Amino acid sequence: MADPWLTIIGIGEDGLAGLSEASRKALANAETVFGGERHLALAGVSGRGRPWPVPFDADVVLSCRGRPTAVLASGDPFWYGAGASLAEKLDTGEWVAHSAPSTFSLAAARLGWRLEAVVCLGLHAAPFERLVPHLANGARIICLVRDGKAAGDLAKWLSARGWGASAFWTLAALGGPRESLKEHCAGRFAGDLAGNLVAVAIEAKGAQGIPRSSGLSDDLFVHDGQITKRPVRALALSTLAPRSGERLWDIGAGSGSISIEWALCGGTAIAIEAREDRGANIRSNAASFGLVHRITVITGRAPEALAALDPPDALFIGGGLDSAMFDAIWSRLAPGARLVAHSVTLETEALLGELHQRHGGELMRVEIAHAGPLGRYRSWEAARPVVQWSAVR
């Protein structure tokens, strides 16, 4: 970094006193200093200060390219801050960063928590449902929230979902003279905080969290009967072998249950569904699991609906496969992509048998029966058999 024009500075509630010498020097030399109004006040910047536009727009900083410029952000600018949004638009030599302790670090230090064992979330611009995959008895979570009202709303949200017994801390203005830390019970929190700077820490207690194994209960999903049932879904997911960061195409998604469980493993999914009402069910399920940011719903039919999509790492076809669809899709897959297709009809079963012969992979037939009443006794009630073909491109 021979001569970076931009300095990204993390600032805490202690203002200039908490900044390094390098940060203070960069502030003194900057022609323009960007930041929130609170940041600019903490740094004592007046005439050269420019408050961030709302919504945030990195281009206003880029318009100063080549001239000494500083950006102020809370704590660590690269943890739910503006740092990465700026750095990804710049060359390496254009910027340098001086970070301060993050709100998460300060909160963990006040509570005596091991930060590596804590879930850290930014909920100031995200729905509370992002908590859903992380809620489990004993889980420790630190959240950034928008303001005191949002902290109260979060406590109500937790209580409505059976987590009202959770310990609930509010932490404001950490690291400065106005620092405040108060412990509450989520179910009894009055939510009467004032001010903008609020972090919330939660030690979850109460309801059961969602299981982390494949094959969630069908009752957790909104559906009209068009759903890959739990035992078969578990089999499909184990074959799809989801990995964090991978992309799934879920064709004929129905309720989106396959996409939901894939996304819970850390991947992203594109759910393709022909019917609008089922597409609405998928969106509802994605929202209730806090996965709207990981699941894209496309209303349409394959292969036409796939034309503008980047190739997936894995593909699930829950039904409706025919030769034309297969040929169009198979040619789009990159080497190493995994395909899993299910069939409950004789016609598609015959096609899967042919594809297995041509392309290899694994072909299996799954028959499941559940115990049910038969007069005064019980008997087996057989579900339709499912044929699964899986292959790697």
C-alpha positions in Angstrom: 0.0 0.0 0.0 2.4 2.7 -1.2 0.0 5.7 -1.1 -3.6 4.7 -0.2 -6.1 7.6 -0.7 -8.8 6.1 1.6 -8.5 5.3 5.3 -11.3 3.3 6.9 -11.3 4.0 10.6 -13.2 2.2 13.3 -14.3 4.5 16.1 -15.7 3.7 19.5 -17.8 5.6 22.1 -14.6 7.0 23.5 -14.1 9.0 20.4 -10.6 10.5 19.5 -9.1 9.2 22.8 -9.6 5.6 21.6 -8.0 6.1 18.2 -4.5 5.1 17.3 -2.0 7.7 16.2 -2.3 6.5 12.6 -6.0 7.0 12.7 -5.8 10.5 14.1 -3.1 11.4 11.5 -5.3 10.1 8.7 -8.3 12.2 10.1 -6.1 15.3 10.3 -4.9 14.9 6.7 -8.3 14.0 5.1 -9.9 16.5 2.8 -13.3 14.8 3.4 -14.5 12.6 6.2 -17.5 10.4 5.8 -19.5 8.8 8.6 -22.7 8.8 10.5 -23.6 12.0 12.3 -22.7 10.3 15.6 -19.3 9.2 14.3 -18.5 12.7 13.0 -19.4 14.2 16.4 -17.3 11.6 18.2 -14.3 12.5 16.1 -14.9 16.3 16.4 -15.2 16.6 12.6 -17.2 19.6 11.4 -16.5 21.4 8.1 -14.9 18.5 6.4 -17.5 16.0 7.5 -20.1 14.5 5.2 -22.9 12.3 6.8 -23.7 9.1 5.0 -26.5 9.2 2.6 -29.6 7.1 3.5 -29.7 4.5 2.2 -26.0 3.8 2.3 -24.2 4.5 -1.0 -20.5 3.7 -1.4 -20.3 5.7 -4.7 -20.2 9.0 -2.7 -16.8 7.9 -1.3 -15.6 6.7 -4.7 -16.3 10.2 -6.1 -13.3 11.4 -3.9 -10.9 8.9 -5.5 -7.3 10.0 -5.5 -7.8 12.7 -2.8 -7.1 12.1 0.9 -10.3 10.7 2.3 -11.4 9.0 5.6 -14.4 6.9 6.5 -15.6 6.5 10.1 -17.5 3.4 11.1 -18.5 1.8 14.4 -15.9 -0.5 15.9 -14.7 -3.0 13.4 -15.7 -1.7 9.9 -15.5 -5.2 8.5 -18.0 -6.8 10.9 -21.5 -5.7 9.8 -19.9 -2.3 8.8 -19.1 -0.4 5.7 -15.6 -1.7 5.3 -16.2 -4.6 2.9 -18.8 -2.7 0.8 -16.0 -0.2 0.1 -13.0 -2.5 -0.2 -14.7 -4.7 -2.8 -15.0 -1.7 -5.1 -11.3 -0.7 -4.7 -7.9 -2.0 -5.6 -5.8 -3.3 -2.8 -3.4 -0.4 -2.8 -6.2 2.3 -2.6 -7.2 1.8 1.0 -5.9 1.1 4.5 -8.0 0.2 7.6 -7.6 0.8 11.3 -10.1 -1.1 13.3 -11.4 -0.7 16.8 -12.9 -3.4 19.0 -16.3 -4.4 17.6 -19.6 -4.2 19.5 -19.5 -8.0 19.6 -16.1 -8.0 21.2 -17.0 -5.4 23.8 -20.3 -7.2 24.6 -18.6 -10.5 25.1 -16.0 -8.9 27.3 -18.7 -7.3 29.5 -20.6 -10.6 29.8 -17.6 -12.8 30.2 -18.5 -14.9 27.2 -16.2 -16.8 24.9 -16.7 -14.9 21.7 -15.7 -18.0 19.6 -18.7 -19.8 21.0 -21.2 -17.0 20.5 -23.5 -16.4 17.5 -23.1 -12.8 16.2 -25.8 -11.3 14.1 -26.6 -8.0 12.6 -30.4 -7.5 12.9 -30.5 -3.7 12.4 -31.5 -4.2 8.8 -32.7 -7.9 8.8 -35.8 -9.7 10.1 -35.7 -11.3 13.5 -36.3 -14.7 11.8 -32.6 -14.8 11.1 -32.4 -16.0 14.7 -34.4 -19.2 14.0 -31.6 -21.5 12.9 -29.5 -20.5 15.9 -32.1 -20.7 18.7 -31.4 -23.7 21.0 -31.4 -24.0 24.8 -28.2 -22.6 26.2 -27.3 -20.8 22.9 -25.6 -17.4 23.4 -26.3 -14.8 20.8 -25.3 -11.2 20.4 -27.3 -9.1 18.0 -27.0 -5.6 16.7 -30.4 -3.9 16.6 -31.6 -0.7 15.3 -32.6 1.1 18.5 -34.3 0.7 21.9 -37.7 0.0 20.3 -36.3 -2.8 18.2 -34.9 -4.4 21.3 -38.4 -4.4 22.8 -39.8 -5.8 19.6 -37.2 -8.6 19.6 -38.1 -9.5 23.2 -41.8 -9.8 22.2 -40.8 -11.9 19.2 -38.8 -14.3 21.3 -41.7 -14.6 23.8 -44.3 -15.3 21.2 -42.2 -18.2 20.0 -41.7 -19.8 23.4 -38.3 -18.2 24.3 -39.7 -15.8 26.9 -37.6 -17.4 29.7 -34.4 -16.4 27.9 -31.9 -14.1 29.7 -31.9 -10.8 27.7 -29.3 -8.1 28.1 -29.4 -4.7 26.6 -26.0 -3.0 26.0 -25.7 0.6 24.9 -22.8 3.0 24.1 -20.2 0.3 25.0 -16.7 1.6 25.6 -17.8 5.2 26.4 -18.8 7.3 29.4 -22.5 6.6 28.8 -22.1 2.8 28.7 -25.1 0.9 29.9 -25.6 -2.9 30.5 -28.8 -4.2 31.9 -30.1 -7.8 32.4 -33.7 -8.7 31.8 -35.9 -11.7 31.1 -37.2 -11.6 27.6 -40.8 -12.3 28.6 -40.8 -9.4 31.1 -38.8 -6.8 29.2 -40.6 -3.5 29.1 -38.8 -2.3 26.0 -38.6 1.3 27.2 -35.1 2.0 26.1 -34.1 5.2 24.4 -31.3 5.9 22.0 -29.9 4.5 18.8 -27.0 2.4 19.9 -28.3 -0.9 21.3 -26.9 -4.4 21.2 -28.8 -7.3 22.6 -27.4 -10.4 24.1 -29.5 -13.5 24.5 -28.9 -16.7 26.5 -31.7 -18.8 25.0 -34.0 -20.8 27.3 -37.5 -22.2 26.7 -38.7 -23.8 23.5 -36.9 -26.4 21.4 -34.8 -25.2 18.5 -35.1 -26.8 15.1 -33.2 -30.1 14.7 -30.0 -29.9 12.7 -30.3 -33.2 11.0 -31.9 -33.8 7.6 -35.6 -34.7 7.5 -37.5 -32.0 9.5 -41.1 -32.6 10.4 -43.6 -32.0 7.7 -45.6 -29.9 10.2 -42.9 -27.2 10.2 -43.8 -26.3 6.6 -46.7 -24.6 5.0 -47.9 -26.9 2.1 -50.9 -28.1 0.2 -49.9 -31.8 0.3 -47.2 -31.2 -2.4 -44.2 -31.8 -0.2 -41.3 -34.3 -0.2 -42.2 -36.2 2.9 -39.7 -36.3 5.8 -38.2 -39.8 5.3 -37.8 -39.4 1.6 -36.5 -35.8 2.0 -33.8 -37.0 4.4 -32.7 -39.6 1.8 -32.7 -36.9 -0.9 -30.6 -34.5 1.2 -28.1 -37.1 2.2 -27.6 -37.8 -1.5 -27.5 -34.2 -2.5 -24.7 -33.7 0.2 -25.1 -30.0 0.9 -22.0 -28.0 1.7 -21.7 -24.4 2.9 -21.7 -21.9 0.1 -23.0 -24.2 -2.6 -25.9 -23.5 -4.9 -29.0 -25.8 -5.4 -31.5 -25.8 -8.2 -34.8 -27.2 -6.7 -37.0 -28.0 -9.7 -40.7 -28.5 -9.0 -40.1 -27.2 -5.5 -43.6 -27.6 -4.1 -43.4 -26.4 -0.5 -39.7 -25.6 -0.8 -38.8 -28.1 1.9 -35.7 -29.4 0.1 -34.5 -25.8 -0.5 -35.1 -24.9 3.2 -33.0 -27.8 4.5 -30.3 -27.2 1.9 -30.1 -23.5 3.0 -30.0 -24.5 6.7 -26.7 -26.2 5.8 -25.3 -22.9 4.7 -25.9 -23.0 0.9 -28.2 -21.0 -1.4 -31.1 -22.4 -3.3 -33.2 -21.4 -6.3 -36.6 -22.9 -6.1 -38.4 -23.3 -9.4 -42.2 -23.8 -9.1 -44.8 -23.5 -11.8 -47.7 -22.6 -9.6 -48.1 -19.2 -8.0 -49.8 -20.4 -4.9 -47.1 -22.9 -4.2 -44.5 -20.2 -4.8 -46.2 -18.2 -2.1 -45.9 -21.2 0.2 -42.2 -21.4 -0.5 -41.7 -17.7 0.3 -43.7 -18.1 3.5 -41.5 -21.1 4.6 -38.3 -19.3 3.7 -39.4 -16.3 5.8 -40.4 -18.4 8.9 -37.0 -20.1 8.9 -35.2 -16.8 8.4 -33.8 -17.9 5.0 -35.2 -15.3 2.6 -31.7 -14.1 1.9 -30.6 -17.6 0.9 -33.6 -18.8 -1.2 -34.8 -17.3 -4.5 -38.2 -18.4 -5.8 -38.8 -18.4 -9.5 -42.3 -19.0 -10.8 -42.0 -21.0 -14.1 -41.2 -24.3 -15.6 -37.9 -26.0 -16.3 -35.9 -25.8 -18.5 -37.1 -22.3 -19.7 -37.0 -20.8 -16.2 -33.3 -21.8 -15.9 -32.1 -19.9 -18.9 -30.6 -17.0 -17.1 -29.3 -18.8 -14.0 -25.7 -19.6 -13.1 -25.1 -23.4 -13.1 -25.7 -25.1 -9.7 -23.5 -27.3 -7.6 -26.4 -29.7 -7.1 -29.8 -30.2 -8.6 -33.0 -31.8 -7.2 -35.9 -32.7 -9.5 -38.9 -33.7 -7.4 -41.1 -34.7 -10.3 -42.2 -34.0 -13.8 -38.9 -35.0 -15.4 -39.0 -35.9 -19.1 -36.3 -36.6 -21.7 -36.4 -33.0 -23.2 -36.0 -31.5 -19.7 -33.2 -33.8 -18.8 -31.2 -33.1 -22.0 -31.5 -29.3 -21.5 -30.5 -29.5 -17.9 -27.7 -32.1 -18.1 -25.9 -30.0 -20.7 -26.0 -27.0 -18.3 -24.3 -28.8 -15.4 -20.6 -28.3 -14.7 -18.4 -31.4 -14.2 -18.8 -32.6 -10.6 -22.4 -31.3 -10.2 -24.7 -33.7 -8.3 -28.1 -34.5 -9.6 -30.9 -36.3 -7.7 -34.3 -37.1 -9.3 -37.3 -38.7 -7.8 -40.2 -40.4 -9.5 -43.6 -41.8 -8.3 -45.0 -42.6 -11.8 -44.2 -45.6 -14.0 -43.4 -43.3 -16.9 -40.7 -41.3 -15.1 -39.5 -44.5 -13.4 -38.8 -46.0 -16.8 -36.9 -42.8 -17.8 -34.8 -42.9 -14.7 -33.9 -46.5 -15.4 -32.8 -45.5 -18.9 -30.8 -42.6 -17.6 -29.1 -44.8 -15.1 -28.1 -47.2 -17.8 -26.7 -44.3 -19.9 -25.0 -42.2 -17.3 -24.4 -44.5 -14.3 -24.9 -43.3 -10.8 -27.2 -45.0 -8.3 -30.8 -46.1 -8.8 -32.9 -47.2 -5.9 -36.5 -47.9 -5.1 -37.8 -46.8 -1.7 -40.9 -48.3 -0.2 -42.2 -46.9 3.2 -45.1 -48.1 5.2 -46.6 -46.6 8.4 -48.5 -48.4 11.1 -52.2 -47.5 11.1 -55.5 -48.8 12.6 -57.3 -51.8 11.0 -60.4 -52.5 13.0 -59.3 -53.4 16.5 -55.8 -54.0 15.3 -53.0 -52.2 13.4 -51.7 -52.8 10.0 -49.1 -51.4 7.6 -50.3 -48.5 5.3 -48.0 -48.3 2.3 -47.0 -45.0 0.8 -46.4 -44.8 -3.0 -42.9 -46.2 -3.7 -40.3 -43.6 -4.7 -37.6 -44.2 -7.3 -34.5 -42.2 -6.8 -31.7 -41.8 -9.4 -28.6 -39.9 -8.4 -25.5 -39.2 -10.5 -22.5 -36.9 -10.8 -22.0 -35.0 -14.1 
